Amino acid sequence: MKLTIPGPPVAKQRARITRRGFAYTPKKTVAYETFIRELFAVNYSDFEPLTGPLEVMVSAFFPIPKGTSKKNRALMEAGTLRRDKRPDADNVLKIITDALNGCAFMDDGQIVQACVEKLYSSTPRLEIEIEVAA
């Protein structure tokens, strides 16, 4: 199963705590998880959640910074020069698995193998591929 989420990737943010001690999830995280769920529902309307062990591959394509030289821009587009800055790869994976929990698979505990790569592109997006593990 493959899914492409358009736009710059967003990482899972930590839960915030108010002065009174109440924990809440930041609006940006909630909005992005909802966006992923809705795209999944549109693309896979009659999908039954996967069961058993799963493999998840994620390619996160971030926008190329505006002040990048032509030489580096070409290297970034070719995938030779990869993104080594924030957000962390594990937080990008976390927001995806939390969003697809109960939709694409029964529980994110089923994931036995995950691969995340951070790249640059002129068309920022997330490419997600989920397969049953062999």
PyMOL commands that place a pseudoatom at each C-alpha (Angstrom):
pseudoatom trace, name=CA, resn=MET, resi=1, chain=A, elem=C, hetatm=0, pos=[0.000, 0.000, 0.000]
pseudoatom trace, name=CA, resn=LYS, resi=2, chain=A, elem=C, hetatm=0, pos=[1.369, 3.392, -0.995]
pseudoatom trace, name=CA, resn=LEU, resi=3, chain=A, elem=C, hetatm=0, pos=[0.282, 6.861, 0.062]
pseudoatom trace, name=CA, resn=THR, resi=4, chain=A, elem=C, hetatm=0, pos=[1.640, 10.296, -0.872]
pseudoatom trace, name=CA, resn=ILE, resi=5, chain=A, elem=C, hetatm=0, pos=[0.985, 13.262, 1.396]
pseudoatom trace, name=CA, resn=PRO, resi=6, chain=A, elem=C, hetatm=0, pos=[1.580, 16.591, -0.402]
pseudoatom trace, name=CA, resn=GLY, resi=7, chain=A, elem=C, hetatm=0, pos=[3.278, 19.529, 1.299]
pseudoatom trace, name=CA, resn=PRO, resi=8, chain=A, elem=C, hetatm=0, pos=[6.241, 19.842, 3.661]
pseudoatom trace, name=CA, resn=PRO, resi=9, chain=A, elem=C, hetatm=0, pos=[6.510, 16.982, 6.187]
pseudoatom trace, name=CA, resn=VAL, resi=10, chain=A, elem=C, hetatm=0, pos=[5.596, 17.781, 9.784]
pseudoatom trace, name=CA, resn=ALA, resi=11, chain=A, elem=C, hetatm=0, pos=[7.081, 16.007, 12.802]
pseudoatom trace, name=CA, resn=LYS, resi=12, chain=A, elem=C, hetatm=0, pos=[5.205, 14.851, 15.889]
pseudoatom trace, name=CA, resn=GLN, resi=13, chain=A, elem=C, hetatm=0, pos=[5.450, 17.472, 18.616]
pseudoatom trace, name=CA, resn=ARG, resi=14, chain=A, elem=C, hetatm=0, pos=[5.592, 16.703, 22.310]
pseudoatom trace, name=CA, resn=ALA, resi=15, chain=A, elem=C, hetatm=0, pos=[2.496, 17.001, 24.413]
pseudoatom trace, name=CA, resn=ARG, resi=16, chain=A, elem=C, hetatm=0, pos=[2.309, 20.378, 26.157]
pseudoatom trace, name=CA, resn=ILE, resi=17, chain=A, elem=C, hetatm=0, pos=[1.278, 20.932, 29.747]
pseudoatom trace, name=CA, resn=THR, resi=18, chain=A, elem=C, hetatm=0, pos=[-0.680, 23.944, 30.954]
pseudoatom trace, name=CA, resn=ARG, resi=19, chain=A, elem=C, hetatm=0, pos=[0.044, 25.809, 34.175]
pseudoatom trace, name=CA, resn=ARG, resi=20, chain=A, elem=C, hetatm=0, pos=[-2.799, 23.893, 35.782]
pseudoatom trace, name=CA, resn=GLY, resi=21, chain=A, elem=C, hetatm=0, pos=[-1.237, 20.548, 34.838]
pseudoatom trace, name=CA, resn=PHE, resi=22, chain=A, elem=C, hetatm=0, pos=[-3.449, 19.548, 31.910]
pseudoatom trace, name=CA, resn=ALA, resi=23, chain=A, elem=C, hetatm=0, pos=[-1.699, 17.877, 28.972]
pseudoatom trace, name=CA, resn=TYR, resi=24, chain=A, elem=C, hetatm=0, pos=[-2.721, 18.622, 25.392]
pseudoatom trace, name=CA, resn=THR, resi=25, chain=A, elem=C, hetatm=0, pos=[-1.455, 17.852, 21.889]
pseudoatom trace, name=CA, resn=PRO, resi=26, chain=A, elem=C, hetatm=0, pos=[-0.326, 20.901, 19.864]
pseudoatom trace, name=CA, resn=LYS, resi=27, chain=A, elem=C, hetatm=0, pos=[-2.767, 22.026, 17.129]
pseudoatom trace, name=CA, resn=LYS, resi=28, chain=A, elem=C, hetatm=0, pos=[-0.187, 21.574, 14.343]
pseudoatom trace, name=CA, resn=THR, resi=29, chain=A, elem=C, hetatm=0, pos=[0.247, 17.890, 15.227]
pseudoatom trace, name=CA, resn=VAL, resi=30, chain=A, elem=C, hetatm=0, pos=[-3.491, 17.254, 15.480]
pseudoatom trace, name=CA, resn=ALA, resi=31, chain=A, elem=C, hetatm=0, pos=[-4.143, 19.010, 12.152]
pseudoatom trace, name=CA, resn=TYR, resi=32, chain=A, elem=C, hetatm=0, pos=[-1.435, 17.053, 10.301]
pseudoatom trace, name=CA, resn=GLU, resi=33, chain=A, elem=C, hetatm=0, pos=[-2.559, 13.696, 11.720]
pseudoatom trace, name=CA, resn=THR, resi=34, chain=A, elem=C, hetatm=0, pos=[-6.125, 14.497, 10.642]
pseudoatom trace, name=CA, resn=PHE, resi=35, chain=A, elem=C, hetatm=0, pos=[-4.885, 15.470, 7.168]
pseudoatom trace, name=CA, resn=ILE, resi=36, chain=A, elem=C, hetatm=0, pos=[-3.054, 12.124, 6.799]
pseudoatom trace, name=CA, resn=ARG, resi=37, chain=A, elem=C, hetatm=0, pos=[-6.116, 10.168, 7.983]
pseudoatom trace, name=CA, resn=GLU, resi=38, chain=A, elem=C, hetatm=0, pos=[-8.411, 12.010, 5.566]
pseudoatom trace, name=CA, resn=LEU, resi=39, chain=A, elem=C, hetatm=0, pos=[-6.075, 11.432, 2.604]
pseudoatom trace, name=CA, resn=PHE, resi=40, chain=A, elem=C, hetatm=0, pos=[-5.898, 7.754, 3.497]
pseudoatom trace, name=CA, resn=ALA, resi=41, chain=A, elem=C, hetatm=0, pos=[-9.702, 7.545, 3.704]
pseudoatom trace, name=CA, resn=VAL, resi=42, chain=A, elem=C, hetatm=0, pos=[-10.071, 9.202, 0.294]
pseudoatom trace, name=CA, resn=ASN, resi=43, chain=A, elem=C, hetatm=0, pos=[-7.494, 6.957, -1.406]
pseudoatom trace, name=CA, resn=TYR, resi=44, chain=A, elem=C, hetatm=0, pos=[-8.480, 3.707, 0.354]
pseudoatom trace, name=CA, resn=SER, resi=45, chain=A, elem=C, hetatm=0, pos=[-12.198, 4.056, 1.125]
pseudoatom trace, name=CA, resn=ASP, resi=46, chain=A, elem=C, hetatm=0, pos=[-13.017, 0.345, 1.596]
pseudoatom trace, name=CA, resn=PHE, resi=47, chain=A, elem=C, hetatm=0, pos=[-9.700, -0.648, 3.161]
pseudoatom trace, name=CA, resn=GLU, resi=48, chain=A, elem=C, hetatm=0, pos=[-9.607, -3.217, 5.962]
pseudoatom trace, name=CA, resn=PRO, resi=49, chain=A, elem=C, hetatm=0, pos=[-6.767, -2.550, 8.454]
pseudoatom trace, name=CA, resn=LEU, resi=50, chain=A, elem=C, hetatm=0, pos=[-3.750, -4.824, 7.965]
pseudoatom trace, name=CA, resn=THR, resi=51, chain=A, elem=C, hetatm=0, pos=[-2.965, -7.481, 10.546]
pseudoatom trace, name=CA, resn=GLY, resi=52, chain=A, elem=C, hetatm=0, pos=[0.271, -9.250, 11.391]
pseudoatom trace, name=CA, resn=PRO, resi=53, chain=A, elem=C, hetatm=0, pos=[3.837, -7.921, 11.249]
pseudoatom trace, name=CA, resn=LEU, resi=54, chain=A, elem=C, hetatm=0, pos=[4.390, -4.899, 8.979]
pseudoatom trace, name=CA, resn=GLU, resi=55, chain=A, elem=C, hetatm=0, pos=[7.222, -2.989, 7.326]
pseudoatom trace, name=CA, resn=VAL, resi=56, chain=A, elem=C, hetatm=0, pos=[6.960, 0.785, 6.859]
pseudoatom trace, name=CA, resn=MET, resi=57, chain=A, elem=C, hetatm=0, pos=[9.122, 2.799, 4.453]
pseudoatom trace, name=CA, resn=VAL, resi=58, chain=A, elem=C, hetatm=0, pos=[8.920, 6.595, 4.556]
pseudoatom trace, name=CA, resn=SER, resi=59, chain=A, elem=C, hetatm=0, pos=[10.586, 9.099, 2.230]
pseudoatom trace, name=CA, resn=ALA, resi=60, chain=A, elem=C, hetatm=0, pos=[10.264, 12.643, 3.569]
pseudoatom trace, name=CA, resn=PHE, resi=61, chain=A, elem=C, hetatm=0, pos=[10.944, 15.267, 0.901]
pseudoatom trace, name=CA, resn=PHE, resi=62, chain=A, elem=C, hetatm=0, pos=[11.600, 18.699, 2.427]
pseudoatom trace, name=CA, resn=PRO, resi=63, chain=A, elem=C, hetatm=0, pos=[11.644, 21.985, 0.492]
pseudoatom trace, name=CA, resn=ILE, resi=64, chain=A, elem=C, hetatm=0, pos=[15.020, 23.170, -0.797]
pseudoatom trace, name=CA, resn=PRO, resi=65, chain=A, elem=C, hetatm=0, pos=[16.159, 26.285, 1.123]
pseudoatom trace, name=CA, resn=LYS, resi=66, chain=A, elem=C, hetatm=0, pos=[15.839, 29.496, -0.919]
pseudoatom trace, name=CA, resn=GLY, resi=67, chain=A, elem=C, hetatm=0, pos=[19.487, 30.572, -0.654]
pseudoatom trace, name=CA, resn=THR, resi=68, chain=A, elem=C, hetatm=0, pos=[20.860, 27.278, -2.007]
pseudoatom trace, name=CA, resn=SER, resi=69, chain=A, elem=C, hetatm=0, pos=[23.417, 27.493, -4.815]
pseudoatom trace, name=CA, resn=LYS, resi=70, chain=A, elem=C, hetatm=0, pos=[22.618, 25.962, -8.207]
pseudoatom trace, name=CA, resn=LYS, resi=71, chain=A, elem=C, hetatm=0, pos=[25.267, 23.303, -7.650]
pseudoatom trace, name=CA, resn=ASN, resi=72, chain=A, elem=C, hetatm=0, pos=[23.852, 22.228, -4.282]
pseudoatom trace, name=CA, resn=ARG, resi=73, chain=A, elem=C, hetatm=0, pos=[20.286, 22.490, -5.588]
pseudoatom trace, name=CA, resn=ALA, resi=74, chain=A, elem=C, hetatm=0, pos=[21.133, 19.983, -8.334]
pseudoatom trace, name=CA, resn=LEU, resi=75, chain=A, elem=C, hetatm=0, pos=[22.721, 17.641, -5.759]
pseudoatom trace, name=CA, resn=MET, resi=76, chain=A, elem=C, hetatm=0, pos=[19.645, 17.945, -3.526]
pseudoatom trace, name=CA, resn=GLU, resi=77, chain=A, elem=C, hetatm=0, pos=[17.254, 17.183, -6.402]
pseudoatom trace, name=CA, resn=ALA, resi=78, chain=A, elem=C, hetatm=0, pos=[19.352, 14.149, -7.371]
pseudoatom trace, name=CA, resn=GLY, resi=79, chain=A, elem=C, hetatm=0, pos=[19.208, 12.819, -3.778]
pseudoatom trace, name=CA, resn=THR, resi=80, chain=A, elem=C, hetatm=0, pos=[22.984, 12.999, -3.375]
pseudoatom trace, name=CA, resn=LEU, resi=81, chain=A, elem=C, hetatm=0, pos=[22.827, 15.756, -0.763]
pseudoatom trace, name=CA, resn=ARG, resi=82, chain=A, elem=C, hetatm=0, pos=[20.411, 14.688, 1.966]
pseudoatom trace, name=CA, resn=ARG, resi=83, chain=A, elem=C, hetatm=0, pos=[18.756, 16.624, 4.758]
pseudoatom trace, name=CA, resn=ASP, resi=84, chain=A, elem=C, hetatm=0, pos=[20.611, 16.317, 8.069]
pseudoatom trace, name=CA, resn=LYS, resi=85, chain=A, elem=C, hetatm=0, pos=[18.656, 18.904, 10.021]
pseudoatom trace, name=CA, resn=ARG, resi=86, chain=A, elem=C, hetatm=0, pos=[15.509, 18.878, 12.119]
pseudoatom trace, name=CA, resn=PRO, resi=87, chain=A, elem=C, hetatm=0, pos=[12.935, 17.453, 12.320]
pseudoatom trace, name=CA, resn=ASP, resi=88, chain=A, elem=C, hetatm=0, pos=[14.178, 14.127, 13.622]
pseudoatom trace, name=CA, resn=ALA, resi=89, chain=A, elem=C, hetatm=0, pos=[13.385, 11.105, 11.466]
pseudoatom trace, name=CA, resn=ASP, resi=90, chain=A, elem=C, hetatm=0, pos=[11.773, 9.262, 14.386]
pseudoatom trace, name=CA, resn=ASN, resi=91, chain=A, elem=C, hetatm=0, pos=[9.310, 12.121, 14.964]
pseudoatom trace, name=CA, resn=VAL, resi=92, chain=A, elem=C, hetatm=0, pos=[8.349, 12.112, 11.274]
pseudoatom trace, name=CA, resn=LEU, resi=93, chain=A, elem=C, hetatm=0, pos=[7.696, 8.356, 11.499]
pseudoatom trace, name=CA, resn=LYS, resi=94, chain=A, elem=C, hetatm=0, pos=[5.782, 8.760, 14.770]
pseudoatom trace, name=CA, resn=ILE, resi=95, chain=A, elem=C, hetatm=0, pos=[3.233, 11.226, 13.363]
pseudoatom trace, name=CA, resn=ILE, resi=96, chain=A, elem=C, hetatm=0, pos=[2.571, 8.895, 10.413]
pseudoatom trace, name=CA, resn=THR, resi=97, chain=A, elem=C, hetatm=0, pos=[2.138, 5.748, 12.492]
pseudoatom trace, name=CA, resn=ASP, resi=98, chain=A, elem=C, hetatm=0, pos=[-0.090, 7.532, 15.002]
pseudoatom trace, name=CA, resn=ALA, resi=99, chain=A, elem=C, hetatm=0, pos=[-2.247, 8.980, 12.215]
pseudoatom trace, name=CA, resn=LEU, resi=100, chain=A, elem=C, hetatm=0, pos=[-2.677, 5.629, 10.423]
pseudoatom trace, name=CA, resn=ASN, resi=101, chain=A, elem=C, hetatm=0, pos=[-3.266, 3.669, 13.632]
pseudoatom trace, name=CA, resn=GLY, resi=102, chain=A, elem=C, hetatm=0, pos=[-6.637, 1.947, 13.254]
pseudoatom trace, name=CA, resn=CYS, resi=103, chain=A, elem=C, hetatm=0, pos=[-6.944, 2.963, 9.569]
pseudoatom trace, name=CA, resn=ALA, resi=104, chain=A, elem=C, hetatm=0, pos=[-4.103, 1.282, 7.673]
pseudoatom trace, name=CA, resn=PHE, resi=105, chain=A, elem=C, hetatm=0, pos=[-3.225, -1.194, 10.434]
pseudoatom trace, name=CA, resn=MET, resi=106, chain=A, elem=C, hetatm=0, pos=[-4.825, -2.301, 13.677]
pseudoatom trace, name=CA, resn=ASP, resi=107, chain=A, elem=C, hetatm=0, pos=[-2.040, -1.029, 15.959]
pseudoatom trace, name=CA, resn=ASP, resi=108, chain=A, elem=C, hetatm=0, pos=[1.359, 0.576, 15.395]
pseudoatom trace, name=CA, resn=GLY, resi=109, chain=A, elem=C, hetatm=0, pos=[2.847, -2.160, 17.590]
pseudoatom trace, name=CA, resn=GLN, resi=110, chain=A, elem=C, hetatm=0, pos=[2.578, -4.401, 14.501]
pseudoatom trace, name=CA, resn=ILE, resi=111, chain=A, elem=C, hetatm=0, pos=[5.458, -2.532, 12.851]
pseudoatom trace, name=CA, resn=VAL, resi=112, chain=A, elem=C, hetatm=0, pos=[8.544, -4.736, 13.040]
pseudoatom trace, name=CA, resn=GLN, resi=113, chain=A, elem=C, hetatm=0, pos=[10.713, -2.800, 10.598]
pseudoatom trace, name=CA, resn=ALA, resi=114, chain=A, elem=C, hetatm=0, pos=[10.766, 0.875, 9.628]
pseudoatom trace, name=CA, resn=CYS, resi=115, chain=A, elem=C, hetatm=0, pos=[12.965, 2.910, 7.300]
pseudoatom trace, name=CA, resn=VAL, resi=116, chain=A, elem=C, hetatm=0, pos=[12.884, 6.716, 7.114]
pseudoatom trace, name=CA, resn=GLU, resi=117, chain=A, elem=C, hetatm=0, pos=[14.912, 8.827, 4.714]
pseudoatom trace, name=CA, resn=LYS, resi=118, chain=A, elem=C, hetatm=0, pos=[15.010, 12.615, 4.666]
pseudoatom trace, name=CA, resn=LEU, resi=119, chain=A, elem=C, hetatm=0, pos=[15.599, 14.230, 1.286]
pseudoatom trace, name=CA, resn=TYR, resi=120, chain=A, elem=C, hetatm=0, pos=[15.194, 17.569, -0.463]
pseudoatom trace, name=CA, resn=SER, resi=121, chain=A, elem=C, hetatm=0, pos=[12.844, 18.242, -3.373]
pseudoatom trace, name=CA, resn=SER, resi=122, chain=A, elem=C, hetatm=0, pos=[11.234, 21.134, -5.208]
pseudoatom trace, name=CA, resn=THR, resi=123, chain=A, elem=C, hetatm=0, pos=[7.910, 19.380, -4.503]
pseudoatom trace, name=CA, resn=PRO, resi=124, chain=A, elem=C, hetatm=0, pos=[7.841, 18.661, -0.751]
pseudoatom trace, name=CA, resn=ARG, resi=125, chain=A, elem=C, hetatm=0, pos=[5.845, 15.595, 0.243]
pseudoatom trace, name=CA, resn=LEU, resi=126, chain=A, elem=C, hetatm=0, pos=[5.768, 12.381, 2.249]
pseudoatom trace, name=CA, resn=GLU, resi=127, chain=A, elem=C, hetatm=0, pos=[5.811, 9.031, 0.462]
pseudoatom trace, name=CA, resn=ILE, resi=128, chain=A, elem=C, hetatm=0, pos=[4.655, 6.142, 2.642]
pseudoatom trace, name=CA, resn=GLU, resi=129, chain=A, elem=C, hetatm=0, pos=[4.761, 2.470, 1.761]
pseudoatom trace, name=CA, resn=ILE, resi=130, chain=A, elem=C, hetatm=0, pos=[3.384, -0.220, 4.073]
pseudoatom trace, name=CA, resn=GLU, resi=131, chain=A, elem=C, hetatm=0, pos=[3.881, -3.942, 3.397]
pseudoatom trace, name=CA, resn=VAL, resi=132, chain=A, elem=C, hetatm=0, pos=[3.272, -7.160, 5.239]
pseudoatom trace, name=CA, resn=ALA, resi=133, chain=A, elem=C, hetatm=0, pos=[6.616, -8.336, 6.639]
pseudoatom trace, name=CA, resn=ALA, resi=134, chain=A, elem=C, hetatm=0, pos=[8.028, -11.552, 5.269]
for i in range(1, 134): cmd.bond("trace and resi %d" % i, "trace and resi %d" % (i + 1))
show_as sticks, trace
zoom trace
